[in-house]
Amino acid sequence: MPHIKVKPFNSAIVEEKIPRSSLLTFRATAVNRGDEIWGVQLEDKEFLLQVKRFDTYVLIKYDKVTRPLKVNLLKEALKRIADELELEVIASNIAQHKESRYASEYEKSIEDFYEIDFPFEKVSVEVGFGSGRHLLYQANKYPDTLFIGLEIHTPSAQQVLKQIELQGLKNIWVVNYDARLFLEMLPSNLLEKIFVHFPVPWDKKPHRRVISPSFLAESMRVLQKGGKLELRTDSDNYFWYALETFFGVPKTHVEVRKNEALEVTSKYEARWLKMEKDIYDLYVTCQEVSQARPPLPDFNFNIVKYRKGLEDVLPQKALVEEDYFVHIERLYKSGDNLLLVKCSFGSFDRPEHKFILLTQEGCRYFVSPPVKTSVNHKAHVKLTELLSNVKCN
Ligand SMILES: C[S@@+](CC[C@H](N)C(=O)[O-])C[C@H]1O[C@@H](n2cnc3c(N)ncnc32)[C@H](O)[C@@H]1O
């Protein structure tokens, strides 16, 4: 990842140059630590750079949480900052290269679903599509259905996006995000089917399983009446666990089959078939129309502002509640005007890592608010409470 190594310099130069800089917006130093962070705005993107001082050089590098999607933008920022501040570069890796990430109109971010039109009347979801064999097969066979494929493994998602292009398919959207949180973004009564084929069994860490009472409840909300959740697994343990979970939800119809041949064999299935393993199918049919989903929550901090001494009253330990947590990890300050709070929060499965920027004018997530899930919102309410602490001036 892009960085530059420069000869040590006086940080006063940075403070002096910021008001006239074309891209640096602020400099803040870590409370009780030596490292610092710089705010950057380039084109229409904001991000942070980490600055670490060593005896013989200073390392200026990207920040993991806020890094822009385009690596070249980051490289450009490092180059321009070195020029503007007249830094002596010892080493760098900021030569521009063709962006390697495959961009496709069929890739959707979870945020796209805040307001999205579904251009197909029929919509189905596949969770953890892996190599995509089943997803591509379904999309080819049912061109009038939109298939939303969810996959946390980025290389698999990228491979399938290439296949969509090669096969000329127009009815797949790929979302590189955790299925356990994604369903919340969908309107009620939308889906015909949810396929969960060969989910990771997570025998030693069952809390990481895709199937859970809350996933099932969300599935029943987003499925139409008569719509089906189809689980296919080779794991006895997972089968029994899922069966118990499915029977725990009222007003569903559960069907079990064993060693049923499907029209398409996934990569995983082919392996188990060779080993002559049993394969179980569990079908859960949604039996009622669900109420409309309430509007997605708001993530503004409203009247919160930086007040002197706030950094002294923020908790240093993680606050852990039943279904979410909030952890203030590090604080960066710039004089008495600006506090940058690095924190993680939200669900235990897929925590958010964010910065929150407080100034005397207001407070906002830097660069963008978290995904609008209900657990993130609970954490946001807790953060708002902590940042409005009245014990400071
Ligand atoms: C065992 S593989 C099965 C892949 C494919 N369904 C098949 O049958 O060949 C499980 C897949 O689920 C993905 N996965 C695991 N947890 C997930 C989650 N919470 N959301 C989305 N995908 C997930 C993994 O990255 C992996 O590709």
Ligand as a Chemical Component Dictionary entry (heavy atoms), coordinates in Angstrom:
data_LIG
# 
_chem_comp.id                   LIG 
_chem_comp.type                 NON-POLYMER 
_chem_comp.pdbx_formal_charge   0 
_chem_comp.three_letter_code    LIG 
# 
loop_
_chem_comp_atom.comp_id 
_chem_comp_atom.atom_id 
_chem_comp_atom.alt_atom_id 
_chem_comp_atom.type_symbol 
_chem_comp_atom.charge 
_chem_comp_atom.model_Cartn_x 
_chem_comp_atom.model_Cartn_y 
_chem_comp_atom.model_Cartn_z 
_chem_comp_atom.pdbx_ordinal 
LIG C1  C1  C 0  -18.337 -23.532 1.899  1  
LIG S1  S1  S 1  -18.452 -22.211 0.792  2  
LIG C2  C2  C 0  -19.770 -22.683 -0.300 3  
LIG C3  C3  C 0  -19.786 -21.896 -1.578 4  
LIG C4  C4  C 0  -20.925 -22.217 -2.546 5  
LIG N1  N1  N 0  -22.226 -21.920 -1.999 6  
LIG C5  C5  C 0  -20.859 -23.665 -2.999 7  
LIG O1  O1  O 0  -21.797 -24.401 -2.706 8  
LIG O2  O2  O -1 -19.858 -24.045 -3.627 9  
LIG C6  C6  C 0  -19.206 -20.975 1.807  10 
LIG C7  C7  C 0  -19.139 -19.577 1.205  11 
LIG O3  O3  O 0  -19.906 -18.690 2.008  12 
LIG C8  C8  C 0  -19.200 -17.466 2.142  13 
LIG N2  N2  N 0  -19.690 -16.846 3.384  14 
LIG C9  C9  C 0  -19.456 -17.275 4.648  15 
LIG N3  N3  N 0  -20.096 -16.491 5.550  16 
LIG C10 C10 C 0  -20.780 -15.563 4.822  17 
LIG C11 C11 C 0  -21.619 -14.462 5.168  18 
LIG N4  N4  N 0  -21.883 -14.197 6.446  19 
LIG N5  N5  N 0  -22.127 -13.688 4.174  20 
LIG C12 C12 C 0  -21.831 -13.947 2.865  21 
LIG N6  N6  N 0  -21.025 -14.973 2.491  22 
LIG C13 C13 C 0  -20.515 -15.763 3.433  23 
LIG C14 C14 C 0  -17.750 -17.878 2.161  24 
LIG O4  O4  O 0  -16.889 -16.812 1.800  25 
LIG C15 C15 C 0  -17.730 -19.009 1.148  26 
LIG O5  O5  O 0  -17.466 -18.554 -0.159 27 
# 
loop_
_chem_comp_bond.comp_id 
_chem_comp_bond.atom_id_1 
_chem_comp_bond.atom_id_2 
_chem_comp_bond.value_order 
_chem_comp_bond.pdbx_ordinal 
LIG C1  S1  SING 1  
LIG S1  C2  SING 2  
LIG S1  C6  SING 3  
LIG C2  C3  SING 4  
LIG C3  C4  SING 5  
LIG C4  N1  SING 6  
LIG C4  C5  SING 7  
LIG C5  O1  DOUB 8  
LIG C5  O2  SING 9  
LIG C6  C7  SING 10 
LIG C7  O3  SING 11 
LIG C7  C15 SING 12 
LIG O3  C8  SING 13 
LIG C8  N2  SING 14 
LIG C8  C14 SING 15 
LIG N2  C9  SING 16 
LIG N2  C13 SING 17 
LIG C9  N3  DOUB 18 
LIG N3  C10 SING 19 
LIG C10 C11 SING 20 
LIG C10 C13 DOUB 21 
LIG C11 N4  SING 22 
LIG C11 N5  DOUB 23 
LIG N5  C12 SING 24 
LIG C12 N6  DOUB 25 
LIG N6  C13 SING 26 
LIG C14 O4  SING 27 
LIG C14 C15 SING 28 
LIG C15 O5  SING 29 
# 
